[in-house]
Amino acid sequence: MNKDNKICTRALRMNTDDTSSPPQIVEGDYLPPNTYHWMVDRAYGACADEKLPVHGPSDCDVDEAFGPTAERFIMKDDDGNIYYGGLIQGTDYQGFEPLDDFGTPNAGATEIHYINADGSWEQL
């Protein structure tokens, strides 16, 4: 971390005019683009009054639109009570990210389920 507590990353930049030039390392205060984005847009039971939507991960582009590849999920506790519902999309996620990032720390949710093509829910 640098003195401003920002994360410093290193990226490779190629000279686009000369493909034979070696990569150049560029320092900066930025993160690579997200490979996934989730949104909680529904709250139930004890969580029903929470302000929504909530987006994640924390550095995601909240203006990103959810397309036809987005997957619908719900989060539950050990007793089967549904707390949240939402969408996730992207190219590199395991499926537990909304639960780990938001559901568990915010409400104690312990399970995440995704909807199947037949409309049934499957727990990860």
NUFI-715834 format. One line per field, with one value per residue (C-alpha): residue number from 0; x, y, z. Coordinates in steps of 0.2 Angstrom, whole numbers. Layout:
residues N
minu	NUM/...
east	X/...
north	Y/...
up	Z/...
***
This chain:
residues 124
minu	0/1/2/3/4/5/6/7/8/9/10/11/12/13/14/15/16/17/18/19/20/21/22/23/24/25/26/27/28/29/30/31/32/33/34/35/36/37/38/39/40/41/42/43/44/45/46/47/48/49/50/51/52/53/54/55/56/57/58/59/60/61/62/63/64/65/66/67/68/69/70/71/72/73/74/75/76/77/78/79/80/81/82/83/84/85/86/87/88/89/90/91/92/93/94/95/96/97/98/99/100/101/102/103/104/105/106/107/108/109/110/111/112/113/114/115/116/117/118/119/120/121/122/123
east	0/6/5/-13/-19/-23/-19/-5/-6/6/1/9/7/12/17/3/12/27/23/41/44/45/31/32/27/16/13/-4/-18/-31/-38/-41/-59/-71/-74/-91/-104/-118/-133/-145/-162/-174/-175/-187/-192/-182/-172/-187/-184/-166/-161/-158/-151/-133/-120/-103/-89/-86/-76/-88/-96/-114/-119/-116/-132/-137/-140/-148/-133/-136/-141/-154/-150/-157/-149/-155/-150/-149/-167/-172/-178/-175/-166/-160/-162/-152/-142/-124/-115/-98/-84/-75/-85/-88/-106/-103/-97/-114/-115/-97/-97/-115/-127/-117/-109/-125/-138/-130/-136/-127/-133/-135/-146/-147/-162/-162/-169/-185/-188/-182/-168/-152/-140/-122
north	0/18/32/37/19/16/-1/0/-12/-15/-17/-22/-9/-13/0/-3/4/-8/-26/-30/-18/-26/-23/-8/-9/6/10/17/18/7/-10/-21/-22/-33/-50/-51/-40/-45/-35/-38/-31/-40/-42/-53/-55/-46/-38/-32/-13/-12/0/-8/-11/-16/-19/-29/-32/-15/-8/-14/-2/0/7/-10/-17/-35/-45/-61/-71/-65/-78/-76/-81/-81/-81/-91/-94/-112/-112/-110/-91/-81/-65/-58/-61/-54/-56/-60/-60/-61/-72/-77/-81/-96/-91/-88/-70/-62/-73/-70/-51/-46/-60/-68/-52/-42/-54/-70/-79/-96/-103/-97/-105/-102/-104/-119/-118/-127/-114/-124/-118/-127/-124/-122
up	0/-3/9/4/8/-10/-18/-30/-45/-59/-77/-93/-107/-125/-138/-150/-164/-163/-158/-156/-142/-124/-112/-100/-82/-77/-59/-54/-41/-50/-50/-65/-72/-63/-70/-61/-54/-41/-36/-21/-27/-15/4/14/32/45/31/21/26/20/7/-10/-22/-15/-28/-26/-26/-18/-33/-46/-60/-53/-70/-78/-85/-81/-97/-102/-95/-77/-64/-51/-33/-16/1/16/34/42/46/28/30/14/17/0/-18/-33/-49/-53/-70/-77/-82/-67/-51/-40/-35/-16/-19/-14/1/7/3/9/15/29/36/35/40/45/29/27/10/-8/-20/-39/-50/-63/-80/-74/-60/-45/-34/-31/-16/-20
***
